[in-house]
Amino acid sequence: MSRISVRGLAVASATAVTAVGAVAGVASGNALPSVDNTEAAAADATIADIPAGAQAQVQTASLTQQADEQSTQADTAALKSAQESARKAAAETAKSKKDAADEAKAKKDAEQREKTLAASRSATRDASDFVSKGSYSIAETQSMARQMMASDQFQCFSNIVDHESGWNYKATNAGSGAYGLVQALPGSKMASAGADWQTNPATQIKWGLNYMNDRYGSPCGAWSFWQANSWY
């Protein structure tokens, strides 16, 4: 216990003792010491200077003060712990909500891609629906393409073909050997869509559409990749 605490308590105790003495002094006719003198003397007192009865009061007050301080510290520590727990809980809740939102968005995007793919694959006409000819104009080739895919995918498909071959189904890249409307590399890959892949633009469109759907989800997915990379 600090000397300051002892002094403060000593003053209080000495004052109380003086008050008791005052009553006794009046009764006996003795002169009373002044309260100021008593407080001054008590202010310079140590625990040894205080009467035994008052010492017990001083020690009890000191223990009470220490207990109050410890209780305050415990309350502060508990408050900090509660605040930290609340912060962590809030962070975990926010993360869980974000993860759930991301998962829901990914699921929705996947469903949309599947719908787009299904619509593209459910085109009303197949390559075999067109009568084979010796040659085809650009307009005829584009008309076949429109009929073989979903309407919202044609422009993306057309953008790629414009860049790759200019709608020339016999276009050949002298350097790489890529061939046809969609510049398949090698061109013989398109045999999976039909044996007439070299001369029938409908067969080339069918192969190109399948390639874009399988690799990018749709012609528009392929066009987005093409724009970023200048190839697909």
Backbone bond lengths (Angstrom), bond angles and torsions (degrees), N, CA, C in turn:
res aa  C-N    CA-C-N  psi(-1)  N-CA   C-N-CA  omega(-1)  CA-C   N-CA-C  phi
1 M - - - 1.475 - - 1.519 109.02 -
2 S 1.315 118.05 135.80 1.460 121.47 -177.23 1.516 111.61 -73.53
3 R 1.324 113.93 159.43 1.475 119.55 179.33 1.512 111.05 -64.95
4 I 1.367 115.26 -32.71 1.467 118.98 -179.64 1.516 109.85 -62.34
5 S 1.328 116.02 -43.88 1.466 119.93 -179.74 1.519 110.28 -63.38
6 V 1.335 115.65 -41.92 1.460 119.93 179.81 1.510 110.95 -61.88
7 R 1.349 114.12 -42.37 1.473 117.64 -178.39 1.521 111.23 -63.52
8 G 1.365 114.35 -44.73 1.455 117.72 -178.16 1.505 111.47 -62.31
9 L 1.302 115.03 -44.34 1.450 119.36 -179.40 1.532 110.85 -70.68
10 A 1.338 114.63 -33.80 1.459 118.95 178.86 1.519 110.51 -62.83
11 V 1.331 115.29 -40.93 1.460 119.43 178.48 1.508 110.08 -59.86
12 A 1.336 115.04 -47.38 1.460 118.83 -178.75 1.518 110.85 -62.18
13 S 1.339 114.86 -42.87 1.471 118.77 -178.06 1.520 111.10 -68.09
14 A 1.331 114.34 -43.87 1.466 118.05 -179.30 1.518 110.99 -63.64
15 T 1.331 115.47 -37.28 1.465 119.57 178.98 1.513 110.27 -63.43
16 A 1.360 113.99 -42.06 1.467 118.28 178.96 1.518 110.84 -63.92
17 V 1.361 115.16 -42.08 1.468 119.58 179.37 1.521 109.93 -63.36
18 T 1.338 116.53 -40.50 1.460 121.62 179.57 1.518 110.70 -61.66
19 A 1.350 114.51 -40.70 1.470 117.75 -179.78 1.513 110.82 -62.47
20 V 1.318 116.07 -40.56 1.469 119.96 177.79 1.533 109.82 -64.89
21 G 1.350 113.98 -43.55 1.470 118.78 179.75 1.509 111.67 -62.96
22 A 1.318 115.85 -32.34 1.456 119.68 -179.38 1.517 110.77 -62.65
23 V 1.294 114.54 -41.59 1.462 118.44 -179.65 1.531 109.90 -64.37
24 A 1.359 112.92 -43.97 1.467 117.50 179.74 1.523 111.05 -65.24
25 G 1.341 117.00 -38.26 1.461 121.03 -179.10 1.504 112.15 -65.49
26 V 1.298 115.32 -41.93 1.470 118.72 179.57 1.519 109.60 -62.24
27 A 1.330 113.11 -39.76 1.460 116.62 -178.52 1.518 111.40 -66.98
28 S 1.300 118.78 -32.42 1.464 121.71 -176.08 1.512 113.12 -95.13
29 G 1.348 116.12 -10.90 1.452 120.50 179.50 1.495 113.61 85.69
30 N 1.345 118.18 10.36 1.472 121.04 178.78 1.511 110.91 -81.32
31 A 1.344 115.19 154.37 1.462 120.46 176.84 1.524 109.37 -72.24
32 L 1.313 114.97 145.53 1.479 120.80 -176.74 1.527 110.51 -101.46
33 P 1.333 117.41 138.96 1.475 119.16 172.78 1.509 109.32 -72.90
34 S 1.326 116.45 150.03 1.470 119.49 179.97 1.518 110.57 -70.84
35 V 1.327 114.25 152.49 1.470 120.33 177.92 1.520 110.33 -63.92
36 D 1.354 116.25 -38.02 1.476 119.51 -178.58 1.507 110.00 -61.58
37 N 1.341 116.36 -44.19 1.462 119.30 -179.71 1.511 111.21 -64.35
38 T 1.324 114.40 -38.79 1.473 118.58 179.82 1.512 110.68 -64.03
39 E 1.373 117.49 -44.71 1.465 121.34 -179.76 1.509 110.89 -65.02
40 A 1.348 116.90 -37.86 1.464 120.01 179.65 1.509 110.35 -64.17
41 A 1.329 115.41 -43.28 1.461 119.10 179.58 1.512 110.49 -65.37
42 A 1.341 115.35 -39.49 1.467 119.13 -178.70 1.511 111.49 -68.05
43 A 1.324 117.13 -32.08 1.462 121.01 -178.19 1.500 111.41 -62.86
44 D 1.368 116.77 -29.52 1.469 120.44 -179.79 1.523 111.65 -96.08
45 A 1.315 116.10 6.69 1.462 119.25 -176.79 1.507 111.20 -81.80
46 T 1.327 115.29 154.31 1.461 122.36 171.32 1.502 106.56 -109.54
47 I 1.344 115.62 176.36 1.458 119.70 -179.44 1.514 111.74 -58.08
48 A 1.371 116.79 -30.14 1.472 120.65 -179.02 1.519 111.57 -72.30
49 D 1.377 115.90 -23.57 1.446 120.19 -177.58 1.520 113.12 -81.31
50 I 1.347 115.31 -13.27 1.459 119.32 -175.27 1.518 108.85 -88.79
51 P 1.310 118.99 139.52 1.468 121.46 178.93 1.515 110.86 -56.08
52 A 1.320 116.37 155.05 1.462 122.07 -174.89 1.512 111.89 -55.81
53 G 1.311 118.68 -42.21 1.470 120.76 -179.68 1.510 111.75 -64.69
54 A 1.332 114.67 -40.34 1.464 118.95 179.70 1.521 111.26 -70.09
55 Q 1.369 116.37 -31.92 1.469 119.33 177.86 1.521 110.67 -58.16
56 A 1.293 117.68 -41.42 1.464 121.47 179.73 1.525 110.15 -61.19
57 Q 1.351 115.01 -40.12 1.468 118.68 178.05 1.523 111.11 -65.34
58 V 1.344 116.22 -42.07 1.465 120.93 179.60 1.514 110.73 -61.98
59 Q 1.329 116.58 -46.93 1.465 120.93 -178.26 1.521 110.90 -64.84
60 T 1.351 116.07 -39.31 1.469 119.45 178.25 1.526 110.65 -63.61
61 A 1.336 115.96 -42.14 1.470 120.04 179.17 1.518 110.54 -64.31
62 S 1.352 116.54 -38.93 1.459 120.22 179.62 1.518 111.18 -63.69
63 L 1.330 116.03 -44.59 1.473 120.09 179.41 1.524 110.67 -62.95
64 T 1.337 115.47 -39.04 1.469 119.43 178.77 1.530 110.77 -63.23
65 Q 1.359 115.66 -42.05 1.461 120.70 178.84 1.526 111.08 -62.84
66 Q 1.350 115.28 -44.31 1.466 119.40 179.31 1.522 110.71 -62.38
67 A 1.332 116.29 -41.84 1.462 120.19 179.72 1.520 110.61 -62.90
68 D 1.352 116.00 -40.11 1.473 119.69 178.47 1.523 111.15 -63.59
69 E 1.341 116.13 -42.43 1.465 119.93 179.71 1.529 111.35 -64.27
70 Q 1.341 115.17 -43.10 1.456 119.17 178.71 1.531 110.96 -64.01
71 S 1.311 117.17 -38.64 1.460 121.36 178.53 1.524 110.76 -64.16
72 T 1.355 115.04 -41.35 1.470 119.67 178.47 1.523 111.08 -63.22
73 Q 1.347 115.63 -43.94 1.471 119.72 178.18 1.520 110.99 -62.36
74 A 1.331 116.42 -41.33 1.461 120.39 179.37 1.525 110.63 -63.83
75 D 1.344 116.26 -41.16 1.466 119.84 178.83 1.522 110.98 -63.50
76 T 1.339 116.23 -41.25 1.467 120.75 179.18 1.526 110.90 -63.46
77 A 1.347 115.91 -44.41 1.467 120.18 179.33 1.523 110.52 -63.46
78 A 1.339 116.77 -41.03 1.466 120.73 179.58 1.523 110.74 -64.65
79 L 1.333 116.95 -39.16 1.459 121.42 178.91 1.525 110.77 -63.95
80 K 1.341 116.19 -45.41 1.466 120.02 178.72 1.516 111.22 -61.76
81 S 1.331 116.03 -41.59 1.465 120.70 179.33 1.520 110.72 -63.25
82 A 1.332 116.48 -42.10 1.458 120.73 179.83 1.525 110.85 -65.39
83 Q 1.348 116.08 -40.86 1.463 120.14 179.00 1.530 111.27 -64.30
84 E 1.344 116.90 -41.31 1.459 121.10 179.45 1.535 110.42 -65.99
85 S 1.327 116.03 -41.15 1.466 120.09 178.10 1.527 110.50 -62.90
86 A 1.333 116.31 -40.94 1.466 120.75 179.30 1.524 110.61 -65.41
87 R 1.348 115.82 -39.41 1.475 119.44 179.31 1.528 110.93 -63.55
88 K 1.347 115.27 -45.23 1.457 119.91 179.63 1.533 111.33 -63.24
89 A 1.325 115.22 -41.73 1.467 119.74 179.90 1.531 110.58 -63.37
90 A 1.340 116.15 -41.07 1.465 120.56 179.45 1.528 110.43 -65.07
91 A 1.342 116.20 -40.78 1.467 120.36 179.56 1.530 110.65 -64.76
92 E 1.326 116.21 -42.20 1.469 119.97 179.35 1.525 111.05 -65.81
93 T 1.336 116.24 -39.13 1.463 120.28 178.46 1.528 110.69 -64.25
94 A 1.340 115.77 -43.37 1.465 119.98 179.49 1.529 110.88 -63.31
95 K 1.337 116.32 -40.94 1.471 120.25 179.24 1.529 110.77 -64.71
96 S 1.339 115.59 -41.95 1.462 119.73 179.87 1.524 110.81 -62.28
97 K 1.337 115.77 -41.75 1.461 119.99 179.11 1.529 110.92 -65.01
98 K 1.335 116.38 -41.18 1.461 119.91 179.74 1.529 110.59 -65.48
99 D 1.345 115.87 -43.25 1.464 119.40 179.19 1.522 110.69 -61.60
100 A 1.341 115.97 -41.56 1.464 120.14 179.79 1.526 110.73 -64.98
101 A 1.349 116.13 -40.32 1.464 120.26 179.08 1.525 110.95 -66.02
102 D 1.342 116.03 -41.76 1.469 119.86 178.67 1.522 110.86 -63.71
103 E 1.330 115.18 -41.28 1.466 119.65 179.97 1.527 110.74 -64.63
104 A 1.340 115.87 -41.93 1.461 120.35 179.70 1.526 110.80 -64.78
105 K 1.344 116.21 -40.16 1.467 120.12 179.20 1.531 110.74 -66.06
106 A 1.333 115.79 -42.68 1.467 119.34 179.64 1.530 110.54 -62.51
107 K 1.337 115.78 -40.30 1.464 120.10 178.93 1.520 110.69 -64.85
108 K 1.330 116.00 -42.94 1.464 120.42 179.92 1.526 110.84 -64.09
109 D 1.344 116.26 -42.58 1.465 120.13 178.71 1.521 111.15 -62.79
110 A 1.341 115.82 -40.68 1.469 119.94 179.74 1.526 110.46 -64.56
111 E 1.338 116.00 -40.73 1.461 119.89 178.80 1.525 111.10 -64.93
112 Q 1.330 115.38 -38.95 1.466 119.20 179.36 1.521 110.61 -66.88
113 R 1.338 116.75 -40.71 1.464 119.43 177.90 1.526 111.05 -63.29
114 E 1.325 115.24 -38.93 1.463 119.39 179.25 1.524 111.05 -65.51
115 K 1.328 115.89 -40.05 1.469 119.72 177.54 1.530 111.08 -63.25
116 T 1.335 114.06 -43.82 1.461 118.61 179.59 1.519 110.65 -62.80
117 L 1.328 115.49 -43.40 1.457 120.99 179.72 1.521 110.96 -63.30
118 A 1.335 115.29 -43.70 1.463 119.55 -179.67 1.523 110.76 -63.35
119 A 1.347 115.27 -40.96 1.456 119.14 179.34 1.523 111.10 -64.88
120 S 1.332 114.98 -39.45 1.462 119.45 179.96 1.516 110.97 -66.56
121 R 1.340 115.52 -39.27 1.459 119.21 -177.19 1.524 112.96 -79.06
122 S 1.313 115.47 -16.36 1.467 118.80 -179.81 1.524 110.96 -95.11
123 A 1.326 115.30 30.06 1.463 119.86 177.95 1.532 108.97 -57.55
124 T 1.297 114.16 149.90 1.467 118.85 -174.34 1.523 113.06 -70.66
125 R 1.321 117.10 -21.02 1.464 117.93 -175.68 1.530 111.27 -131.25
126 D 1.332 115.01 148.51 1.449 122.35 178.49 1.528 108.03 -112.65
127 A 1.318 116.34 167.02 1.468 120.25 -179.53 1.528 111.87 -56.56
128 S 1.323 114.93 -34.57 1.470 118.62 -177.60 1.528 113.19 -71.88
129 D 1.349 116.15 -10.99 1.461 119.30 179.96 1.528 112.47 -77.54
130 F 1.327 116.91 -12.88 1.464 120.36 -176.93 1.533 110.53 -99.90
131 V 1.313 115.19 139.61 1.464 121.11 178.92 1.529 109.39 -73.81
132 S 1.319 115.50 130.68 1.467 119.74 -179.77 1.527 110.43 -69.53
133 K 1.348 114.52 142.56 1.464 121.33 179.81 1.529 109.21 -131.78
134 G 1.293 114.69 169.11 1.461 119.04 178.72 1.514 112.17 -74.61
135 S 1.337 115.96 -29.76 1.466 120.46 179.43 1.524 109.02 -154.95
136 Y 1.344 114.14 161.35 1.465 119.51 -177.70 1.523 109.28 -138.19
137 S 1.322 114.87 139.57 1.466 119.42 175.97 1.533 108.48 -81.27
138 I 1.324 114.00 167.01 1.468 118.13 177.09 1.521 110.66 -61.34
139 A 1.322 116.58 -41.40 1.467 120.49 -179.41 1.524 110.70 -61.81
140 E 1.333 116.79 -41.47 1.471 120.03 179.06 1.540 111.19 -65.61
141 T 1.301 114.77 -41.09 1.465 119.23 -179.96 1.525 111.12 -65.02
142 Q 1.319 115.60 -42.05 1.461 119.56 178.64 1.532 111.10 -66.56
143 S 1.317 117.05 -36.91 1.460 120.93 178.30 1.528 110.68 -63.09
144 M 1.325 117.07 -40.55 1.463 120.30 177.13 1.534 110.52 -63.13
145 A 1.313 114.90 -42.58 1.470 119.14 -178.92 1.525 110.73 -62.18
146 R 1.320 117.75 -41.57 1.459 121.23 179.62 1.528 111.21 -60.29
147 Q 1.309 115.43 -36.80 1.461 120.00 -177.42 1.533 113.66 -80.45
148 M 1.311 116.33 -12.55 1.460 120.35 -175.85 1.531 114.08 -100.83
149 M 1.334 117.24 0.24 1.472 119.46 -178.83 1.514 110.90 -145.85
150 A 1.316 115.34 165.36 1.462 120.63 177.45 1.526 109.28 -60.54
151 S 1.319 115.75 142.96 1.461 120.49 -175.48 1.525 113.39 -59.04
152 D 1.355 116.71 -32.90 1.463 118.88 -177.80 1.530 112.67 -78.68
153 Q 1.338 117.29 -3.25 1.464 120.95 179.66 1.525 112.89 -105.87
154 F 1.327 115.71 -13.05 1.474 117.75 -174.88 1.519 112.76 -61.72
155 Q 1.323 117.83 -44.00 1.464 119.37 -175.53 1.525 111.50 -62.52
156 C 1.313 116.71 -39.44 1.466 120.18 177.87 1.523 110.37 -64.63
157 F 1.337 116.25 -43.41 1.469 121.12 177.63 1.526 109.42 -61.14
158 S 1.320 115.29 -44.38 1.464 120.56 -179.09 1.531 111.68 -63.04
159 N 1.331 116.89 -39.14 1.467 119.95 179.31 1.527 111.28 -59.72
160 I 1.321 115.48 -42.15 1.469 119.87 -179.59 1.526 110.33 -66.91
161 V 1.337 116.03 -46.44 1.475 119.71 -179.06 1.523 110.45 -63.55
162 D 1.334 116.86 -37.55 1.479 119.83 177.17 1.523 110.44 -55.42
163 H 1.338 115.81 -45.69 1.467 120.11 -177.62 1.525 112.08 -75.02
164 E 1.319 117.75 -35.94 1.456 120.75 -173.91 1.531 113.52 -79.57
165 S 1.326 116.27 -41.82 1.475 118.00 -173.25 1.515 114.97 -140.76
166 G 1.332 117.89 -7.01 1.461 119.75 -176.31 1.525 111.80 64.44
167 W 1.345 116.73 27.71 1.458 124.48 -179.81 1.535 113.15 66.42
168 N 1.305 115.06 26.33 1.471 120.50 174.93 1.530 107.64 -97.42
169 Y 1.314 117.27 106.92 1.472 120.18 -175.01 1.528 113.29 -72.56
170 K 1.334 116.34 -6.20 1.473 119.94 175.65 1.538 111.70 -108.88
171 A 1.307 116.68 11.28 1.466 120.86 -178.49 1.531 110.47 -61.29
172 T 1.348 115.43 133.68 1.460 120.91 -179.51 1.524 109.37 -129.42
173 N 1.316 116.15 132.18 1.464 120.85 175.86 1.520 107.74 -88.93
174 A 1.326 115.46 112.40 1.467 120.04 -175.91 1.513 112.69 -62.89
175 G 1.327 117.00 -28.48 1.463 119.93 -177.53 1.521 113.64 -80.80
176 S 1.328 115.58 -48.25 1.464 119.35 -174.85 1.522 114.23 -98.24
177 G 1.320 115.35 -23.96 1.461 118.58 -176.85 1.517 113.21 90.11
178 A 1.331 117.60 4.45 1.466 121.13 177.53 1.529 108.80 -61.49
179 Y 1.348 115.50 146.85 1.465 117.99 -172.00 1.526 111.92 -139.98
180 G 1.347 113.64 149.02 1.452 121.44 170.10 1.511 115.92 86.65
181 L 1.332 114.58 -171.53 1.464 122.05 -175.88 1.524 112.43 -56.48
182 V 1.313 115.73 -44.85 1.465 119.90 -174.82 1.522 111.73 -101.80
183 Q 1.349 116.79 6.23 1.467 123.08 177.85 1.534 111.61 54.46
184 A 1.329 115.45 57.74 1.459 120.94 175.97 1.523 108.73 -65.74
185 L 1.334 116.08 141.50 1.468 120.57 -178.06 1.529 110.09 -131.60
186 P 1.300 117.23 111.84 1.463 126.61 -7.51 1.526 111.18 -74.64
187 G 1.310 116.14 164.47 1.462 120.15 -178.21 1.511 113.37 -61.13
188 S 1.324 116.37 -27.54 1.462 120.51 -177.89 1.532 113.01 -63.81
189 K 1.315 117.21 -14.65 1.462 120.05 174.82 1.527 111.14 -55.79
190 M 1.321 115.51 -32.52 1.465 119.89 -174.69 1.518 112.88 -71.44
191 A 1.320 117.24 -5.59 1.466 120.37 177.40 1.528 111.08 -63.28
192 S 1.330 116.75 -22.04 1.466 120.14 178.11 1.528 111.32 -65.71
193 A 1.343 117.16 -20.13 1.460 121.42 179.18 1.528 111.76 -96.69
194 G 1.333 116.73 -17.49 1.470 119.80 179.91 1.519 111.24 166.31
195 A 1.298 115.02 146.56 1.468 120.03 -178.73 1.522 112.32 -67.33
196 D 1.327 117.00 -20.97 1.474 120.91 -177.86 1.529 111.85 -92.85
197 W 1.316 117.76 28.68 1.463 121.84 -175.21 1.522 113.93 -58.44
198 Q 1.334 117.97 -25.67 1.465 120.03 -177.60 1.526 112.78 -78.13
199 T 1.333 116.64 -24.66 1.472 119.68 -172.45 1.517 114.77 -121.14
200 N 1.323 117.95 -9.01 1.462 119.97 -176.13 1.525 110.53 -114.32
201 P 1.334 117.64 110.22 1.472 119.87 -179.37 1.525 112.52 -62.99
202 A 1.335 118.42 -28.47 1.461 120.86 178.93 1.527 109.90 -63.72
203 T 1.344 116.84 -39.33 1.460 120.63 178.24 1.526 110.00 -65.60
204 Q 1.316 116.73 -40.24 1.464 121.14 178.66 1.536 111.07 -66.21
205 I 1.326 115.78 -39.72 1.474 119.93 178.48 1.525 109.80 -63.91
206 K 1.325 115.99 -43.44 1.460 120.45 179.09 1.525 110.89 -59.47
207 W 1.334 116.25 -46.21 1.467 118.87 -179.64 1.526 110.67 -65.51
208 G 1.333 116.64 -45.49 1.465 120.49 -178.92 1.519 112.06 -61.67
209 L 1.338 116.51 -39.99 1.466 120.60 179.62 1.523 110.73 -65.27
210 N 1.332 116.26 -43.36 1.469 119.88 178.09 1.524 111.31 -62.39
211 Y 1.337 115.64 -41.02 1.478 120.27 179.56 1.530 110.97 -61.79
212 M 1.323 116.76 -46.29 1.464 121.03 -178.77 1.525 111.55 -65.78
213 N 1.323 115.88 -40.36 1.471 119.32 178.93 1.524 111.55 -65.45
214 D 1.333 115.97 -44.35 1.463 119.86 -176.48 1.519 112.14 -69.48
215 R 1.324 116.80 -39.85 1.472 119.74 -174.27 1.523 113.26 -89.75
216 Y 1.329 117.96 -35.26 1.462 120.48 -174.00 1.528 114.22 -121.20
217 G 1.323 116.39 -1.09 1.456 119.51 179.09 1.508 114.23 92.27
218 S 1.316 116.57 -26.77 1.466 121.13 -178.65 1.526 108.36 -176.72
219 P 1.340 117.91 165.88 1.465 120.21 173.68 1.532 112.34 -58.19
220 C 1.329 116.32 -36.54 1.470 118.17 -179.90 1.530 111.03 -69.85
221 G 1.336 116.78 -31.83 1.459 119.41 173.74 1.514 110.80 -65.85
222 A 1.323 116.22 -39.30 1.467 120.89 177.82 1.523 110.81 -66.76
223 W 1.326 116.71 -38.78 1.463 120.49 -179.72 1.528 111.16 -67.16
224 S 1.326 117.65 -37.33 1.466 120.86 176.66 1.526 109.84 -61.65
225 F 1.319 116.25 -42.76 1.467 119.98 178.42 1.524 110.27 -66.23
226 W 1.313 116.76 -40.96 1.468 120.75 -179.84 1.525 110.61 -60.90
227 Q 1.308 116.89 -43.04 1.461 120.55 -179.74 1.531 112.19 -60.37
228 A 1.319 115.59 -34.84 1.472 120.29 -178.99 1.514 112.98 -81.47
229 N 1.337 117.47 -24.90 1.468 120.72 -172.53 1.526 115.78 -125.55
230 S 1.335 116.93 -11.15 1.475 122.68 -177.59 1.529 112.11 65.08
231 W 1.310 116.86 21.21 1.462 122.74 171.64 1.525 106.67 -160.56
232 Y 1.290 117.00 168.97 1.463 118.97 -179.18 1.527 110.10 -148.73
